[in-house]
């Protein structure tokens, strides 16, 4: 196997990555490590000796915990020579964090960077399946980026280099593209439901419409496949929509903001 990974964090992302790597036949998962024993983790608590078998350590914990985990790895590498393999790299899965402790790792000749799957891990199983043909944001030291590209290729994903200084904008775009369609589905289904359509039917209608819109995006740029009253210049319909939403301030605010965005597009 060309790469052996030790994944720290047995949440949805860590479990999804472990599942994806195990199906490749080319990436060995040394361990899925958690702070405490769980049904999913293969090790817990203090890092086991098998940590030294990994050439890539993936930190897949909550953003607020990443710096502490990386600092802990630096301490292990310094105080227990050999526990972190010579030439190993450390990557984390956050799209926003720049851990200060990366400097400590680098001082110990441990290269570091980002491996941020641009995939919504609603469940580990679904996230693992979606990695194929997905994109993974990477940055960091050259060695870490090389390792990230290999791991991405192993699961059938592509990589995009996160611009220096552009991480916040990069992640904001990811949130808009990944999280907000789900929010919009909830808002739209709520509007339909309040109009008298059953909640179950409303959700099915919205799901069908959104799937069709995403399918259109596969065949053209957003401005080329946009439909609706803004494209037609139908101000009367927009006014009618706003009137219908006057008692739903959240839906109205969403409608107004996205109408402005559609007009700009």
C-alpha positions as CSV (number, residue, x, y, z in Angstrom):
1,X,0.0,0.0,0.0
2,X,1.4,3.4,-0.9
3,X,0.0,5.3,2.0
4,X,-1.0,4.4,5.6
5,X,-3.2,6.8,7.5
6,X,-3.9,7.3,11.1
7,X,-7.2,9.2,11.5
8,X,-7.8,11.1,14.7
9,X,-11.5,11.7,15.3
10,X,-14.2,9.2,15.0
11,X,-17.0,11.6,14.0
12,X,-18.8,11.6,10.7
13,X,-15.9,12.9,8.7
14,X,-13.3,10.6,10.3
15,X,-15.5,7.6,9.9
16,X,-16.4,8.5,6.4
17,X,-12.8,8.9,5.4
18,X,-11.8,5.6,7.0
19,X,-14.6,3.9,5.1
20,X,-13.6,5.4,1.8
21,X,-9.9,4.6,2.2
22,X,-10.6,1.0,3.2
23,X,-12.4,0.4,0.0
24,X,-9.5,1.7,-2.2
25,X,-7.1,-1.2,-1.8
26,X,-4.3,1.3,-2.0
27,X,-4.6,3.2,1.4
28,X,-4.2,1.4,4.6
29,X,-6.1,2.7,7.7
30,X,-3.8,2.1,10.6
31,X,-6.4,3.3,13.1
32,X,-9.5,5.3,13.6
33,X,-8.6,7.0,16.9
34,X,-11.0,8.6,19.4
35,X,-10.6,10.4,22.7
36,X,-12.8,7.8,24.4
37,X,-13.7,4.2,23.4
38,X,-16.6,3.9,21.0
39,X,-18.3,1.4,18.7
40,X,-16.5,3.0,15.7
41,X,-13.0,3.7,17.0
42,X,-10.2,1.1,16.7
43,X,-8.1,2.9,19.3
44,X,-8.8,5.5,22.0
45,X,-7.1,7.6,24.6
46,X,-3.3,7.7,24.5
47,X,-1.9,7.2,21.0
48,X,-1.0,3.6,20.4
49,X,2.4,2.4,19.1
50,X,0.8,1.8,15.7
51,X,0.8,5.6,15.2
52,X,4.4,5.2,14.0
53,X,3.2,3.0,11.1
54,X,1.4,5.9,9.5
55,X,3.0,8.2,6.9
56,X,-0.1,10.5,7.0
57,X,-1.9,11.6,10.2
58,X,-5.3,13.0,9.5
59,X,-6.8,15.2,12.2
60,X,-10.6,15.0,11.7
61,X,-11.9,16.6,14.9
62,X,-14.0,19.8,15.6
63,X,-12.3,23.0,14.5
64,X,-11.9,24.2,18.0
65,X,-10.0,21.1,18.9
66,X,-7.6,20.9,16.0
67,X,-4.8,23.1,17.4
68,X,-4.8,21.2,20.7
69,X,-4.6,17.8,18.8
70,X,-1.7,19.1,16.7
71,X,0.1,20.5,19.7
72,X,-0.3,17.1,21.4
73,X,1.2,15.3,18.3
74,X,4.1,17.7,18.5
75,X,4.6,16.8,22.2
76,X,4.5,13.1,21.4
77,X,7.0,13.5,18.5
78,X,9.4,15.4,20.8
79,X,9.1,13.4,23.9
80,X,8.7,9.9,22.4
81,X,11.1,9.7,19.4
82,X,9.9,7.3,16.8
83,X,6.2,7.4,17.8
84,X,5.6,9.7,14.9
85,X,7.3,8.2,11.8
86,X,10.1,10.0,10.2
87,X,8.8,11.9,7.2
88,X,5.2,11.7,8.3
89,X,2.8,14.5,7.5
90,X,-0.1,15.9,9.4
91,X,-3.2,17.2,7.7
92,X,-6.5,18.4,9.1
93,X,-9.9,18.4,7.6
94,X,-11.1,21.9,8.3
95,X,-11.7,24.5,5.6
96,X,-11.1,27.4,7.9
97,X,-8.5,26.6,10.6
98,X,-4.8,27.7,10.5
99,X,-3.5,25.9,13.6
100,X,-0.7,27.9,15.3
101,X,0.8,24.5,16.4
102,X,1.7,23.8,12.8
103,X,4.7,25.9,13.4
104,X,5.8,23.5,16.2
105,X,5.3,20.5,14.0
106,X,7.3,22.1,11.3
107,X,10.1,22.8,13.7
108,X,10.2,19.1,14.3
109,X,10.4,18.4,10.5
110,X,6.8,17.2,10.4
111,X,5.2,18.7,7.4
112,X,1.6,19.9,7.7
113,X,-1.4,21.1,5.7
114,X,-5.1,20.9,4.9
115,X,-7.2,18.0,3.5
116,X,-10.7,19.5,3.4
117,X,-13.3,17.3,1.7
118,X,-15.8,19.4,-0.1
119,X,-18.5,16.9,0.7
120,X,-21.5,17.1,3.1
121,X,-21.0,14.3,5.5
122,X,-24.6,14.0,6.6
123,X,-23.7,10.4,7.5
124,X,-20.3,8.6,7.3
125,X,-21.7,6.2,4.7
126,X,-23.1,8.8,2.4
127,X,-20.1,11.0,2.8
128,X,-17.8,8.2,1.8
129,X,-19.8,7.5,-1.3
130,X,-19.9,11.1,-2.3
131,X,-16.1,11.5,-2.2
132,X,-15.8,9.9,-5.7
133,X,-15.7,12.7,-8.2
134,X,-15.8,15.3,-5.4
135,X,-13.3,18.0,-4.7
136,X,-10.9,18.3,-1.8
137,X,-9.3,21.6,-0.8
138,X,-5.6,21.4,0.0
139,X,-2.9,23.7,1.2
140,X,0.3,23.6,3.3
141,X,3.8,22.3,2.8
142,X,4.7,20.7,-0.5
143,X,5.1,17.2,1.0
144,X,1.7,17.5,2.7
145,X,0.1,18.7,-0.5
146,X,1.6,15.7,-2.4
147,X,0.2,13.3,0.2
148,X,-3.2,15.0,0.0
149,X,-3.3,14.6,-3.7
150,X,-2.4,10.9,-3.5
151,X,-5.2,10.3,-0.9
152,X,-7.7,12.3,-3.0
153,X,-6.8,10.3,-6.1
154,X,-7.1,7.0,-4.2
155,X,-10.8,7.8,-3.5
156,X,-11.5,9.2,-7.0
157,X,-11.6,12.8,-5.9
158,X,-9.9,15.9,-7.4
159,X,-8.0,18.6,-5.5
160,X,-8.3,22.4,-5.5
161,X,-5.5,24.5,-4.0
162,X,-6.8,26.9,-1.4
163,X,-5.4,30.3,-2.2
164,X,-3.0,31.8,0.4
165,X,-5.0,34.2,2.5
166,X,-8.2,33.1,0.9
167,X,-9.3,30.4,3.3
168,X,-12.3,32.3,4.8
169,X,-13.7,33.2,1.4
170,X,-13.1,29.6,0.1
171,X,-15.0,28.2,3.1
172,X,-17.8,30.8,2.9
173,X,-18.3,29.6,-0.7
174,X,-18.3,26.0,0.4
175,X,-21.0,26.8,3.0
176,X,-23.1,28.7,0.4
177,X,-22.9,25.7,-2.0
178,X,-23.3,22.9,0.5
179,X,-25.3,24.1,3.5
180,X,-27.6,26.7,2.1
181,X,-29.4,24.6,-0.5
182,X,-30.5,22.4,2.5
183,X,-31.7,25.6,4.3
184,X,-33.5,26.8,1.1
185,X,-35.2,23.4,0.9
186,X,-36.5,23.8,4.4
187,X,-37.7,27.3,3.8
188,X,-39.4,26.4,0.5
189,X,-41.1,23.4,1.9
190,X,-42.3,25.5,4.8
191,X,-43.8,28.1,2.5
192,X,-45.6,25.3,0.5
193,X,-46.8,23.7,3.7
194,X,-48.2,26.9,5.0
195,X,-50.0,27.4,1.7
196,X,-52.1,24.3,2.4
197,X,-50.0,21.5,0.9
198,X,-49.1,18.6,3.2
199,X,-45.6,18.7,4.7
200,X,-44.7,15.4,3.1
201,X,-45.8,16.4,-0.4
202,X,-44.1,19.8,0.0
203,X,-40.8,18.1,0.8
204,X,-41.1,15.9,-2.2
205,X,-42.0,18.8,-4.5
206,X,-39.0,20.8,-3.3
207,X,-36.6,17.8,-3.6
208,X,-37.7,17.3,-7.2
209,X,-37.3,20.9,-8.1
210,X,-33.9,21.2,-6.5
211,X,-32.6,18.0,-8.1
212,X,-33.7,19.4,-11.5
213,X,-31.9,22.7,-10.9
214,X,-28.7,20.9,-9.9
215,X,-29.0,18.7,-13.0
216,X,-29.3,21.9,-15.1
217,X,-26.1,23.1,-13.5
218,X,-24.3,20.1,-14.9
219,X,-25.0,21.4,-18.4
220,X,-24.1,25.1,-18.1
221,X,-23.0,28.0,-16.0
222,X,-25.4,29.4,-13.3
223,X,-26.2,32.5,-15.4
224,X,-27.0,30.3,-18.4
225,X,-29.4,27.9,-16.7
226,X,-31.2,30.3,-14.3
227,X,-34.9,30.4,-14.9
228,X,-37.9,32.3,-13.3
229,X,-39.3,35.7,-12.9
230,X,-36.0,37.6,-12.6
231,X,-34.8,36.2,-15.9
232,X,-38.1,37.1,-17.5
233,X,-38.1,40.6,-16.0
234,X,-41.4,39.8,-14.5
235,X,-41.7,42.4,-11.7
236,X,-45.4,41.8,-11.2
237,X,-44.8,38.2,-10.2
238,X,-42.0,39.2,-7.9
239,X,-44.3,41.7,-6.2
240,X,-47.0,39.0,-5.8
241,X,-44.5,36.6,-4.2
242,X,-43.4,39.3,-1.8
243,X,-47.0,40.0,-0.8
244,X,-47.6,36.3,-0.2
245,X,-44.6,36.1,2.1
246,X,-45.3,39.3,4.1
247,X,-46.3,37.2,7.2
248,X,-43.2,35.1,7.0
249,X,-40.3,37.5,7.7
250,X,-37.6,34.8,7.4
251,X,-38.8,33.5,4.0
252,X,-39.3,37.1,2.8
253,X,-35.8,38.1,3.7
254,X,-34.4,35.0,2.0
255,X,-36.5,35.7,-1.1
256,X,-35.4,39.4,-1.2
257,X,-31.7,38.6,-0.8
258,X,-31.7,35.9,-3.4
259,X,-33.8,38.0,-5.8
260,X,-31.1,40.6,-5.6
261,X,-28.4,38.0,-6.2
262,X,-30.3,36.6,-9.2
263,X,-30.6,40.1,-10.6
264,X,-26.9,40.6,-10.2
265,X,-26.3,37.2,-11.9
